[in-house]
């Protein structure tokens, strides 16, 4: 593509910073990593987190055959997240029956979205009703497909909740977010295209905040068999990007979420900026390749140039690229050539472009892979380091390495010190022929604040959770935090962040202390009552559920600092593994439809037993007893105790 085609974009370079978007929060569930910190440990230590296919997915051993045997899988391994059936149904207001029915992609996305908002310090109750957007990259609906394969009887109304469009819709509904709510499917570039769409929405003022997610849970073998037939599956279950042995990819799980906000707004609001999206671009190959499934060098080069121009940066300014890097013998040399032609132009010989692929650690998360790569790139910028890309033993002979200013790191490498923020690019390519590239800039470092408080001052720390059990777990997490990484942050900032940057839930705890150690002791029950009567009154008011003006307590200023995330109280929800619901009708209906804990005096409407659930009870009762039930009797059934008595009476009369 000629320079003239980019002239209109490069004219906007002066305004690039005003158009920048901040990454203010991240969360993920990846093979071997339950969050970004765990991912960085895995990357830094050079861990290959792929493994054998769990039997709950499908019998990979029975389906395995070398080569391209019809109906068989070329590999028995991939990247898998532990506990995909685990979910905190009560927190999200779901009954056990509803939780089993809903795709685990939706369940894990809900929990990961909450974690990302907590990491961003964005209170969900304050986002409720806003034009916050939700953009989700996903190309699978395996849970739905598995159900439908069991027969037409499984095509029930409940399965409407598992169509892919419900992925963003479920998030928007739970958090009451009223901006764009979009699922993006461009195959393996889906989630990075979702990032691009979110950036455009933020720049246009359509959304003040955006949640962007990539979700991929391979639960059935069909796509793997198809990829095996196409020669795209690595037989050893490892993605070997850049190596002579590259022979395909290893499919993997991923749920990755980032929270985005215009940079100017993030700085004004005191948010923690983890990295800055300076520019992005997407583009289809068109007819620059032989077939729709053939990758195009021209298409990749065009998008790389467009993204750098959108960022207002010279391509040679990019220090590191998180490549698509799938480990394909066809795609790898093409991608490295495109990076050389665009980002290698004008690059000093002593500053090679570092190129890596997170797929070598966790596998290829398909539609979620681009966003997973973006999270890795943000971590690299935060730590100013690039981890080794694994499984490179003999560099691919199709790549003229001596002629290219590129390097795949074989060990943990520091990014160069150039007197400017480091710059990273993230690439994704889809079999839809849609390429995406995002340019990230290192955030300005947040200088640690000295604690100016008088050592004799008391500090108030407040915690809350949806259940007493979760509150106890959260208190233990804060004890570890205060005695570990949190000890490096000013105590006032920790307490202020906990009070102003976390949603306050039903069960509450307030403690005081003059130091990190005193607060930790207080959380363990070894504290003391506040000496300050004002703090004592505020603590009592908070624990009683009353409103508190936190600006009066802490003042209007303070830094938002990292805090422990919510401790989920999960149970396993999987088809055919129903919880014991008992034989009597009341226990059956309560097990099917209650959305929270209850006791005999609990009002049915408060625990999720609505009129529809009552009607289902009547239908089941008529089936079991063979007698008509007077619907007017339902008007007298208002509490759990009423329900149990009524059901026993009717069952007894039927006998």
N, C-alpha and C positions, 0 to 999 in steps of 0.2 A: 504494500500500500504506500502511495506516495505521501510526501510531507504535506502537500496541499490539503489532503483530506483531513488532517489533524489540526489545521491552522485555526479553525473556529474554536476548538477546544483549548488549545494552548493559550489563546487570548485570555482565558479565564484564570490563568495561573495566579494572578495577584489576589483573586478572591477565593483561592482554594482553601485557605485556613478557615474562612467564615463558613464554608460548606462542609467542614469536617464533622465527623460523627464519632462520639466517644463510646468505647466499649466499657461499660460501668459495672457489669456483673457477668459471671460465668458459672455454669454448673454442668456436670456431665456424669454419665454412667457408661464406662467403657470396660472392655476386657482388662482385668487386673487393676482397674482404677475407679474408685467410687466418687472421685471429684478431681478438680484441677490440680490440687496439691499432690494428690496421689499419682496423677498422670505425670507430673513433673519428676517425681521420684522415680517412676518407672522409666521415663525417657533418659534421665541423667544416669541411671544405673545400667542402661542398655538391655532392658528386659524384653524378651519375646513372650507376650502374654497370650498367644494363641494356644489352643489345646484341642482335645478330642471333642467331637460333637456329643452334647448331652443326649441321653436316651429319651428324655421327655420331648425332644424335638421330632426325631425320627430315628430309625435303626440304620445308622450310617454304615455299619459293618455289612449288613445284608445288602445294601445298595451299592457297595463299593466294587469297582472293577478298574483295573489299569486302562489307560488309553481312552478311547471314545466309544465304549460299548453302549449300545442302545439301552436307554432306560436306567443307566447306571451313573454313579458319582465317581469322579476322578480322585476325590479327596475325602478323607474322613475327619479332617480337622478344620478349624477356623477360629475366629475370635468370639468368645462368648462371655456375656455378663452373668454373674451369679445372681440368683434370686429374682428372675424376671417375673415370677408369679407373686412376689411379695408386694403388699399394698396396704396402706393405712386407710381402709374404707370409711371408718368412722370420721376421720378428720375431714374427708371430702364429702360427707353427708350421703354415703351410699350404703345400702343394705348389702349383706353378704351375697344375696342372689344377684343383685345388680353388678357387684364387683366381679363375680365369676363371668357374667355375660359380656363384660366390656373388654375390648382388646387391650392386652398388657401394654401395647404401645401408648395408648391413651393414659393408662394408669401411671406408668413411669414418667410420661411427659408432664403430668400434673405435679408430681412430687419434684421433678427436676426443675420445672418452671418456678415453683415456690422457692427452691434452694437458690436459683439464679437471682430472683428478686431480693432475697435476703442478702446475698453476696453484694448486690448493687445498693443495698440500703434503701430500697423502694418499698414502702409499706403497701401491701395489697389493698387495705381499706381506703387508702388515699388515692389509689389508682382507679378504684371502682367508679364507674360512670364516666370515665375519661375516654378520649379517642385513642387510647393506646392500641397499637396494632399487634397482630400475631401472624407471623409468617413461618410456615412449617414445610420443610423439605422432606418428602416421603414418597416412596414408590411401591410400598407393600401394604397389603391387607391380608396377611397370611391367616390371622385368627378367624376372620370372616370366611376366607376360602376353605379353611379346614372344616368349619362348621357346615358350610353348604355341601361339601363333599360327602357328608354323612347322610345326605338325602334331602328331598324336598321338604320333609317335615321340619327340618332345621331352618327353613327360610321363614322364620317368625318375625313378628314386628320388632322384637328385641334386637335383631341383627341390623336394623336400620341404624342403630347407634354405633356400628362398627365400620361404616363406610369411611373412606379416607378423609372426606370433607369434615368429618366430626373431630379430627385431630385438633385443628386450630379452634373449631367451634366449642369444643369441650373446655378448653382453656379460657376462651373469651367469656363463656357462660359462667364458669366458676368464679372468675375474678371480676366479672361484670365489666369487661373491656369492650368498648363500643366502636373501635376503629376498624381498619381492614382486618379480616380474619381469613387467611388464604393458605391453601395447600399448594405446594409447587412440586411438579413432577417433570424433571428434565433428565431422569435417570441419575447417573452418579454425580452430576453437577447440581442437583436439586437444592441442597441446603445453602450452597454458596450463591446460587441465583436468588434464593430467599433473602440472603444478606443484602444483595444488590437492590432488590425490591424494597426492603425495609429502609435502606439508605435514601432511596429516591423519595419514599413516603415522608421521611423525616425532613429532608431538604425542602420538600414542597410545603411543609407545614401541615400535612394531612394528619400526621401522628406526632404527639409530643414525646412519646416513648415507644419503643418497639421491642417485643420479645421475638427472637428468631431461634428456630429449633431445627434440628435434623434428627429423624427417628428411623431406626432400621432394626427390626427383629426378625431374622429368617427362621420361621417356624416350620417350614415344609421343604421338601427336597426338590420340588419341580424346577425352580429357577437354577438351582445348582446343577441339575441334570442337563438343562438346556445349555448352561455355560460350559459344562464338561464336553458336550457335543461340539461346541464352537471352539474348544481348545483354550478356554479362558480361565480354567481352574488350575491352580498350582497343585500338583499331586501330593506334595509334602505339606500343604496347608500353610505356606509362608510366602509373603510377597517379597521378592528379591529385586527391588528397584535398582537399576543400574548395573546389575551383575550379569555375567555371561550365562548364568544358569536360569535367568528369569524365564518362567514358563507359565505365568498366569498369576491370579490373585487368590487370596484367602478371604472368603466372605466373613463379615463380622457384625456383631451387635453394636449399637451405639444409640444413646440418647444424649444429645448435646444441645445446650441452650445458652444464648448470650442475650444480654439486655443492652440496648443501644439508646443513645440520646444525643441530640445535637451538642457538639462540644461546648459551645458558648453557654448553653443552658446547664450542662453538667458542671462547668466551672462556677457558674453563678449560684448553683444550688449546693455547692460543697460536696459533690459526689466524688468518689474515688475513681479516677480515670485510669483504667488498666492498659489501654492502648487507644490509638486514634486511627479511625478509618479515613484515610486521606482521599481515596478514590477507588472506583470499581468500574467494571465493564463486563458486559456479556455479549455474545455474538454467535450466530450459527455459521457453520461452514458453507452453507449454501451449496453451490455446485462446484466448489473448489476441490472436491475429492471425487473419486471414481464412483462410489456408492454412498448411500446415506449412512451406512455403518462404518465407512472407512474414515479414519482421522485425517485432518488436513493441516499441513504445516502453515499454509496461508491463513487459515482461520485462527490458529493459535497465536500466530505473530500479530495479527490484527488486534486481538483482544488484549494482549500484553501492552501494545502501544497505546491503545485507548485508555486502559486503566491508569497507566503512568501519566498520560496527558490529563486525565480527569483529576489526578492527584496533584498536578502542577509540579511534577518531579521529572528529572532526567532519568531514563531507564537505568543508566549506570549508577544512580544513587542507591539502587536496591542492594542491600547487603546479603540478604538471605531469602530463599524461596522455599516455601513448603509446597512441594510439587504435587501434582495429581499422583504420580509415582506408584502406579498400580503393580508394577512388576511384569508388565507385558513385553514380550520380545519385539513386538511391533510398535507399541506406543512409547516405550521408554526412549529409544533413540530419537524419535520424532519430537518428543517434548524437550529433551535436552538440546536438540538442534534449534528449536524455537527460542528457548531461553538464551542460547548463545547469540542468535541473530538480533535479538531485541535488547536484552539486558546486558549482553556482553559488549555491545558497541561502545567504544570509547572508555572501556573499563581499564584501569591501570593493571599492569601485569602482576603487581605485588598484592592486589586485592581481588582474588578470585571470588566469584559468586558462589556462596555456599548453598547447596541444594540437598534437601532431605525429604523423607517420606515417613509420616507416622504409621502408615500401613505396614511398614516393616516391624513395628512393635505390636500393633493391636489388630491387624488385618484390615480389609477393605470394607468400610461401613456403607458402601454403595451410596444411597441418597443422602446419608448423614455424613459422608466422608469429608466433604468440603468444610463443613462447620467444625468437625473434629480437628481438621488441619488448621483452621483459623485459631482455635483454642490453643493448640500447640504453638503457633506463631506468636500469640500474645504472651505465652509463658516464656518463650525465647527472648522476646523483647524485654520483659520484666526482669529476667535473670541475666540479660546481656550475654547469653550463651546459646550455642546450637548443639544439641546432642548428636551422637553418632546415628547414622542410618544403618540399620542392621543388614546382615546377610550379603554384604558386598565382599566377596572373596577374590574373584577375578573380574575386573571391570569389563563391561560389555564391549567386545571387539568391534562392534558396528559403530561405536562412538569414537571419534578421533580426539581422545582426551588431551593429547599433547598440544592440540591446536585450539582447544576451547578454554576460555577463562572461567571454568567451572570446577567445583570440587564437591564431592559427596563426603562429608566428614566421617572419618573412621573412629573418631574419639570426640569427647566433649570439647568444643572449641569456643573461645571467647569471640564475641563480635568485635570488629575493629573500633578503636577509639578515634573518631574523626572530628571531634568538636561539634557534632550535631547529633540530633536524635537518630538512632538506628532505624533502618527501613526494611520491612519484610513484605514479600508478596506471597499470596496464597492462590493456587491454581486448582481448578476442577474441570473435568471434561466428562460429558455424558455421551452415552451411545445414541442419544437424541441429536448428536452433532452440535450441541450447545456448549460452548466454552465459557468459563467464568474466571475472572481474576480480581482479587481485592488487594489493595496496597495499604499496608499498616505502617504507622509511624509510632515510634517509642513515645510514651507519655512523659511529660516533664516530671522529674522525680519529686515525690512528696517528702519533704524534709521532716524527719522525726521531730515532734514538738516536745520541748522540755516541759515537764510538769511544774508549772509555776505555783501550784497550790501549796499552802502551808502544810507541812507534815502533820500538823495537829488537826487539820480539817477532816471532817467525816465525809465520805462519799456514799451515795445511795445507788445501789444496783438493783434493778427490777427485772424479773424474768416472768414469762407466762407460757402456758401450753394449753392444748385442748383437753388433756386428761391429767389426772394426778401422776400417773405412771410416766408420761412424757415430761412433766415438770421435774420429776426426780432425775430423769436421765439428762435433762438440760442442765440442771444444777451441777451434776457430775461433770458434764462437758465443760462448763465454765470453770470449775475447780482446776481441771487439767489445763485449760487455756490460761488462767491467771498465774499458774505456776510454771507455764511453759512459754509459748510464743507471745501470749498477751502481756507478759511481763515487760516487753519492750515498748509498749504503748502507754501513754499518759493515762493514769487511772481515771481522770475526769473524762477523757475522750471515750474510754471503754464504757463508762456508766452513761454518758450522754448518748452514745450510739445505741446502747441497749434500750434506752428510754424513747428515743426519737426515731430510730431507724428500724424498729421491729414492731410488727402488729401485736397488739395486746389481746390475748385470748382469755378464756374463762378462768382458768386456774392460775393463781398468781403467787409470787414470792417476792419479798423485798428484804434486803439485808444492807447493813452499813459496815464500813471499815475505813481505816486511815491508810491502808496499804493494800497491795495486791494480795499479800499473804493473809491479812486480816479478813478481806472479803472471801477468800477461799475457805478460811476457817469458818466464817459465818455460814457459808453455803453447806458446810459439813455439820452444822449444828453446834459449832463451838464458838459462836459469836456472842455478842452482847446487845442489849437494847441501845438505841441511839441516845447519845448524850444530848444532842440538839433536839429540843421539843418540837421544832418546826419540821425537821426531817422525820421524826417519829409520827407526827400527824399525817405527813404526806405518804409515808409508808403504809399506814393504816388505811388511808383513803384509797390508795392504789389497790391494796389487797382486797378491799371491799368492793372493787369494781367501779369506783368513782373516777371522774375526770381529773386530770392533773395538767396544769400549765407547765410543761417542761422547760420552756424558756425562762420562766421565773425561777425554776430550780437550778438550771445549769447556765443560764445566760444564752444569748442568741448565737454565739460563736463557738466553734469547736470542730475538730477534724473527725470525719467518719472513719472508723478503723475496723478491720476484720473481726468478726465474732463467730462463735460456734453456730452451726446451722441447726435447724429443727430436728429433733430426734424422733423419727417416725416409729409408730407402734404398729408394725405390720403383721399381717397374717397371710397365709398362702391361699391364693384363689386360682383354681385351675379346673377345667372341665372334668367331670367325673370324680372330683375329689370334694364333694359337698361336705359341709360341716354337719355334725349330728343335729338334726332338727327335732328329734323326738317323734313319738307316734301320735300324740294328741294334737287336735287341730289348732289350738291356741299357740302351742310351741311352734308348730309348722308355720303359721302365718307370721309370728314374731321373727322367726329365723329368716323368713323370706324377705321381709320388708322393713324391719327396724333399721334406722340409720344412726342410732346412738345408743349408749347404755340406758337402761331403764329399771324401774322398780314398780311395785304394784299400783302406786298412785300416779304413775306417769301418764299424762294425757296422750292418747294415741296419735293425735295430730302432731304433737311435738316430737314424736320419735319416728315419723314417716309413715304411719298407718293411715292413709287417706281413704277417701270413699271408694276408690278403685280397689285398694287392698282389701277393704271390707267385703266388697262384692266378690272378690276372688275367694275369700273365705266361705261365703255363702255357696258359691258354685261347688267348691270342694266338699263342703258339708253335705250338699244335696247328692253329690256323687257317692259319698261314703255311706250315707244313711238311707238314701232312696226316698226321702220325704221333702216336701216343699217347706221352705223357710220364709217366714213373714219378714219382708224387707223393712217394715216399720220398726221391727225390733232393733235394727241397727242404730236408731236414734238414741237408744238408752245405753249403747256401748261406747263409753267415752274414755275409759282408762284401761290399763293393762289388767287390773283386777277384774273389771267388768267383763273384759274379753274372755278371760280364763273361766269365770263363772258361767257366762252365757254358753260358751262352747261345751263345757262339761254337762250343763243341763240338757242341751240339744242332743248330745251324743248319748246321754243316759236315756232320754226319752225314746230315741231311735232303737235302743236295745230292748 
